[in-house]
Amino acid sequence: MYAPQRHRAILEQVISFGHASVQVLAESLDVTPETIRRDLTELHQQGLLRRVHGGAMPLTRLGFEPSVDSRSKLMLEEKDRIAYAALDEIPEEGAIIVDAGTTTSRLLTLIPESYKLTIVTNSVLHAGLVALRKNFNIIVLGGRVRGNTMACVDQTAVDCLNGLFADVALVGTNGISADRGLTTPDQSESNIKRAMLKSARRKVVLADHTKFGQDHFSTFGELKHIDVVITDSGVKDDIAADIEKLGPMVIQA
C-alpha cells in the first residue's frame, strides 16, 4: 500500500472511531508500527489530525477544524463523484447559492459554459474560480473571512441574504446524523449555512461518507427540511436508510 492510500485509511479510521492507536492501525494496514508513527507525524504536521500518545485523534473532536488547504487533499475521488452527481441539481438558467468548501469548489468548475446563472457564495475562493465566466453573475456575501474555510461569516454575511431567494442551495457540512441533523464546529459558519438553506427553494447537502454519524458543536439544519443529501458509496446502507427516513433522498455517487 502506497503512503497516500495509507494516509487516507488512517484518517478514515481516526474520524470514524474518534481515536486510533498505533498498534491497531499497524495491524489493520499490515505495516510496522514505525511506519504508522511516521504517517501520523506527517498527517499531524499537515494539520489533518492530532497526534497523541500511542495514536491519534481527529481535530474536530478537540474543537479544531482542518484548514481549507488541508481538506482539499482529502477524499479527492469521493469529492469528484459527489460533485458530478450534484450537477443534476444545477438549473441551466436561474440562481443558486453555493456554500464554501472543497467539494462545492469542485462542483463550480464542472458547470457547463452554456449555463446562465446567478451564483451567490460566501467563499472568496469560489468567486475567484468563476468570476470570469461570461454567463455567470457572481454575488459574494460580505462579512468577516474565516481563515480556516475562507468563508465570509457573521451577521453581515447573513444580512446579505435578506431578500434573496434561489432555485437551489448547495451546502456542505462537517457532520450529519439522525440524532442532531447537520452540524459544524463554528457558530458563525452555522449561522450562514442556516441562512443559505432558508433562502432557497431546494436544499441540497454535499457530504462525503466520513461526515456521517459525526456530531459537532453547532446545529444548522434539521434533516426533515433537506431535499437531497449527496454522498459517496462509502456510506453504509443502513446509515443511509436512517437518514432517508427523516426526509431527504440520499444519493450515493
Legacy VTK file of the C-alpha trace (Angstrom):
# vtk DataFile Version 3.0
C-alpha trace
ASCII
DATASET POLYDATA
POINTS 253 float
0.000 0.000 0.000
1.372 3.394 -1.012
1.665 6.234 1.513
-1.303 8.280 0.152
-3.536 5.202 0.434
-2.345 4.569 3.989
-2.934 8.187 4.943
-6.473 8.047 3.631
-7.176 4.800 5.512
-5.683 6.218 8.711
-7.817 9.365 8.518
-10.961 7.339 7.905
-10.318 5.161 10.945
-9.456 8.116 13.181
-12.564 10.037 12.115
-14.876 7.027 12.322
-13.814 5.869 15.793
-12.703 9.149 17.361
-9.282 7.665 18.157
-6.922 5.098 16.722
-3.869 3.522 18.310
-0.587 2.885 16.527
-0.890 -0.841 17.137
-4.438 -1.136 15.768
-3.555 0.898 12.688
-0.428 -1.147 12.055
-2.372 -4.418 12.261
-5.270 -3.255 10.086
-2.969 -1.836 7.391
-0.396 -4.644 7.643
2.614 -2.377 8.190
5.051 -1.852 11.038
4.264 0.444 13.996
7.252 2.568 12.952
5.622 3.211 9.567
2.378 4.249 11.263
4.218 6.586 13.641
5.861 8.316 10.659
2.492 8.574 8.921
0.830 10.050 11.994
3.597 12.595 12.421
3.253 13.660 8.782
-0.531 13.928 8.995
-0.215 15.923 12.213
2.212 18.325 10.556
-0.230 18.766 7.667
-2.962 19.719 10.118
-5.149 16.713 9.291
-5.234 15.017 12.712
-3.886 15.459 16.232
-1.026 13.216 17.327
-1.446 11.932 20.879
0.455 9.423 22.980
0.048 5.994 21.423
-2.026 7.093 18.457
-4.100 9.949 17.034
-7.407 11.801 17.372
-9.414 13.843 14.863
-9.027 17.597 15.081
-12.754 18.264 15.158
-13.257 16.205 18.320
-10.998 18.683 20.101
-12.760 21.761 18.768
-10.428 22.350 15.835
-11.061 22.424 12.107
-8.592 21.424 9.394
-7.710 24.295 7.078
-9.244 24.517 3.613
-5.825 23.694 2.172
-5.602 20.517 4.251
-9.134 19.451 3.400
-8.510 19.969 -0.302
-6.138 16.979 -0.184
-8.656 14.580 1.344
-11.209 12.272 -0.305
-10.428 13.559 -3.790
-12.090 10.707 -5.686
-15.168 10.838 -3.465
-15.477 14.597 -3.824
-15.264 14.315 -7.598
-18.079 11.753 -7.662
-20.215 13.882 -5.351
-19.604 16.990 -7.456
-20.535 15.219 -10.693
-23.740 13.908 -9.108
-24.581 17.391 -7.812
-24.517 18.767 -11.366
-28.004 17.309 -11.794
-29.216 19.796 -9.163
-27.966 22.849 -11.076
-30.513 24.550 -13.371
-29.329 25.664 -16.820
-30.744 29.092 -16.029
-31.533 30.563 -12.639
-29.975 31.357 -9.278
-28.005 29.095 -6.955
-26.417 29.530 -3.535
-23.088 27.763 -3.126
-21.527 27.272 0.298
-17.778 27.472 0.882
-15.993 24.121 0.792
-13.723 21.890 -1.231
-16.499 19.756 -2.736
-18.571 22.770 -3.766
-15.421 24.264 -5.275
-15.038 21.199 -7.474
-18.701 21.440 -8.453
-18.328 25.025 -9.682
-15.534 24.026 -12.057
-17.806 21.383 -13.636
-20.736 23.648 -14.530
-21.006 23.881 -18.329
-20.088 27.166 -20.025
-23.534 27.351 -21.604
-25.389 27.663 -18.267
-26.680 31.143 -17.396
-26.573 31.507 -13.641
-26.565 33.957 -10.797
-24.254 32.402 -8.203
-24.402 33.595 -4.599
-21.492 32.414 -2.459
-19.788 33.181 0.827
-16.439 31.908 -0.447
-13.832 34.317 -1.748
-12.083 31.338 -3.358
-15.249 30.279 -5.187
-15.792 33.785 -6.513
-12.301 33.805 -7.977
-12.874 30.472 -9.682
-15.863 31.626 -11.720
-15.628 35.430 -11.815
-14.541 35.499 -15.474
-17.249 33.166 -16.760
-19.337 35.193 -19.236
-22.702 33.661 -18.381
-22.286 33.896 -14.614
-23.410 36.757 -12.397
-21.417 36.391 -9.163
-22.632 37.770 -5.840
-20.239 37.450 -2.888
-21.735 37.702 0.580
-19.850 40.183 2.750
-18.571 39.720 6.268
-15.535 38.545 8.181
-13.424 35.989 6.327
-12.551 32.905 8.384
-9.037 31.750 7.565
-9.830 28.058 8.108
-12.545 27.961 5.474
-12.045 31.214 3.532
-15.764 31.800 4.068
-17.497 35.103 4.790
-19.388 34.795 8.066
-21.073 36.784 10.862
-24.183 38.958 10.686
-23.035 40.944 7.660
-22.984 37.795 5.543
-26.355 36.676 6.893
-27.875 40.111 6.209
-26.698 39.947 2.583
-29.094 37.041 2.038
-32.124 39.083 3.131
-34.491 39.463 0.188
-32.682 36.859 -1.921
-34.291 33.581 -2.963
-32.550 30.998 -5.155
-33.605 27.884 -7.014
-31.237 25.704 -5.014
-28.736 25.938 -2.148
-25.769 23.574 -2.149
-24.340 23.391 1.351
-21.539 21.409 2.951
-21.472 20.028 6.484
-18.934 18.736 8.998
-21.389 16.293 10.494
-24.666 14.598 9.608
-26.539 12.279 11.935
-30.064 11.065 12.615
-29.862 12.465 16.154
-28.600 16.004 15.571
-29.055 16.635 11.870
-26.485 18.917 10.243
-23.683 20.256 12.416
-20.453 22.235 12.200
-17.842 23.228 14.828
-18.166 27.017 14.420
-21.299 29.023 15.279
-20.609 31.742 12.723
-20.375 29.116 9.967
-23.542 27.518 11.308
-25.477 30.791 11.090
-24.608 31.436 7.443
-25.330 27.834 6.426
-28.744 28.056 8.120
-29.499 31.323 6.299
-28.452 29.807 2.961
-30.858 26.900 3.390
-33.701 29.267 4.242
-33.012 31.347 1.121
-33.522 28.560 -1.424
-36.439 26.580 -2.785
-34.471 23.318 -2.977
-31.945 22.360 -0.300
-29.051 20.049 -1.167
-26.305 18.882 1.190
-22.950 17.586 -0.060
-21.090 15.336 2.388
-18.566 12.541 1.953
-19.046 9.353 3.969
-16.705 10.393 6.805
-19.222 13.090 7.847
-21.984 10.555 8.581
-22.520 9.761 12.244
-20.481 12.802 13.262
-21.899 15.454 15.624
-20.330 18.866 16.143
-20.858 21.891 18.350
-23.453 23.861 16.405
-26.570 22.597 14.600
-27.680 24.444 11.458
-30.328 22.246 9.869
-32.894 19.537 10.505
-32.915 16.649 8.054
-36.675 16.923 7.514
-36.082 20.251 5.777
-33.445 18.890 3.362
-34.427 17.639 -0.092
-31.292 15.715 -1.093
-28.056 14.538 0.518
-25.346 13.639 -1.992
-22.535 11.459 -0.710
-20.223 8.700 -1.930
-20.522 4.929 -1.917
-18.645 4.645 1.373
-21.808 5.257 3.398
-23.292 2.052 4.811
-26.757 1.217 3.502
-28.362 1.111 6.946
-26.994 4.551 7.826
-28.246 5.981 4.526
-31.644 4.409 5.196
-31.810 6.010 8.657
-31.162 9.424 7.108
-33.775 8.897 4.408
-36.413 8.007 6.998
-36.078 11.561 8.310
-36.837 13.192 4.969
-34.074 13.682 2.403
-33.246 11.436 -0.520
-29.709 10.059 -0.148
-27.757 9.751 -3.398
-24.573 7.651 -3.203
-22.305 8.610 -6.094
LINES 1 254
253 0 1 2 3 4 5 6 7 8 9 10 11 12 13 14 15 16 17 18 19 20 21 22 23 24 25 26 27 28 29 30 31 32 33 34 35 36 37 38 39 40 41 42 43 44 45 46 47 48 49 50 51 52 53 54 55 56 57 58 59 60 61 62 63 64 65 66 67 68 69 70 71 72 73 74 75 76 77 78 79 80 81 82 83 84 85 86 87 88 89 90 91 92 93 94 95 96 97 98 99 100 101 102 103 104 105 106 107 108 109 110 111 112 113 114 115 116 117 118 119 120 121 122 123 124 125 126 127 128 129 130 131 132 133 134 135 136 137 138 139 140 141 142 143 144 145 146 147 148 149 150 151 152 153 154 155 156 157 158 159 160 161 162 163 164 165 166 167 168 169 170 171 172 173 174 175 176 177 178 179 180 181 182 183 184 185 186 187 188 189 190 191 192 193 194 195 196 197 198 199 200 201 202 203 204 205 206 207 208 209 210 211 212 213 214 215 216 217 218 219 220 221 222 223 224 225 226 227 228 229 230 231 232 233 234 235 236 237 238 239 240 241 242 243 244 245 246 247 248 249 250 251 252
